[in-house]
């Protein structure tokens, strides 16, 4: 993927250059996982019942796994350490949820529409996690991982 940073309007470039922005964006990206993990931890019995409802057995194991991945993966992303591991775990968890909870191919009517939308929202979130991994691997001019700055044109090679 190649882009020319000078194509952004000045006010966008100024916003993207703010040192606090990457942390805020990483926290926002994983905010649903943090709240979900905390809620499951606070009501483990409810988390077990939720896993069983979606046919995941044993429910206690899937609930515990979800908590560890949601909180641990989110911590990796927010801290910008082992981002590949955090996003990989969160992406895998999201893929399982996407396939189990949004089985639009088995539904009709309004339920079909809701599940179809949920499926593609989850897919978009997985794509955002992949992009977070890509961005974490790009070093800026100060040598820090994050958004590349002070570059007329940069190339990202996967």
N, C-alpha and C positions, 0 to 999 in steps of 0.2 A: 504494500500500500504506500503510495507516495502522495504527499500533499505539499502545498506551498503555503507557509504560515502567513505570508504577506497578503493573502487573499481575504483574511478576516478583517472586518471593520476595526478601526482603532479601538473603539470602546470594548469590543470583544477581546482583542489582544490584551488590553489592560486588565480586564477581568480574569482572563486565563493566566496572567502572569502573577496573580496574587498568591503569596506563599501558603495561605490558609485554605485555598480552594481544593487542592487534591485531598486533604484530610476530610473536609466537609463532604465532598463527593463520594469518597470511599465509605464514609459512615452512612450516608444516605442510601447508597447502593445496597448495603447489607442491613438496613434498619428493620425490614420485615423479618429477617432471620433472627436478629437480636431479640425483637419483641416476641417472636414465636418461640424461641428457645427459652426465654425467661418465663413465658406463660406455661409452657410444658413443664418446666422445672417446678413452678409454683403449684401446678395441679397435675402431678404425674399420673394419677388415676385417670383423669380426663384424657390425657395424652395417650395412655394405653388404650382406652376405649375408642379414641379417634383412629388409631392404627388398626384396631380390630374391625372397625366399621368399613375401612377400605380394603379389608381382606389381607392385611399384613400380620402374619403370625410368626412367632409369638409377639403379641402387642407390646409387652414390656421391653423386649429387645429392640424393636423398631423405634419405640418412643425414646429409649436411652440413646440409641444411635443418632436419632434426629437432634436431640439436645446437644450432644457432643459436637456434631457437625455444624449445627446452626451457631452455637456460641464459639467453638474453636475456630471454625472457618471464618466467621465474622471478625474475630480477634486478629487473625492473620491479615485479612484485607485492610482493616482499619490501621493496624500497626505498620502496614506496608512491608511485612516480612513473610516469607514463604507464601506469597500471594498465589502462586500457582497451586499450592496445596489447598489453601483456603477456598479459592474459587473452584478448584476441581471437585472438592467435597461438596460444596454448595450446589454446583452444577449437577452433580450426580444425584444429590438429594432432590433437586428441583425436577430432574428428568423422571425420577420414580414417581414423584407427586403428580407430575404432568400426565403420565400414562395411567396412573391408578385413579386419580380423582377427577380427571377430565376426559373420560372415555366417551367423547361425543359420538363416536361411531356406533355405540350401543344405545343411543338415546334418540328421542324424537321431540318435536315441538319446541317449546320454550327451554326445556332442559338441554336439548341439543345445542341451542344457540348459546346458552350460558357456558356449557362445557367447552364448546368450540372457542369462544372468546378466552376462557381461562387457559386452554391449551396453548393458544398463541401468545398470550401474555407471559406464560411460563417460558415458552421458547425464546421470546424477546429478552427475558431476564437471563437466560442461559447465555445468549449472545452478548449481553452487557458484561457478564462475568468473564467471558473470553476476552472482550476488549479490555477489561481491567487488568487481566494478565498481560496483554500486549503492552499497555501503557506502563505497567510496573517494570517492564524490561527495557524501556527506553530511558537512557540517561540524558539529563539536560546538561547545559554547559558548565554547571558547577560540579558535575559528577554524581549528583543525586538522581535516584530513580524517580521517574514521574514524567510530567509533560515536558517535552523538549521546548526550550526557549532559545532566543538569540540565534536562531538558525534560519537562513534564508530559505532553505529547502532541505527537508530531511527525508530519508528513506527508512522504512521499517521493513526488515526482512524476517519473515517467519522461519 
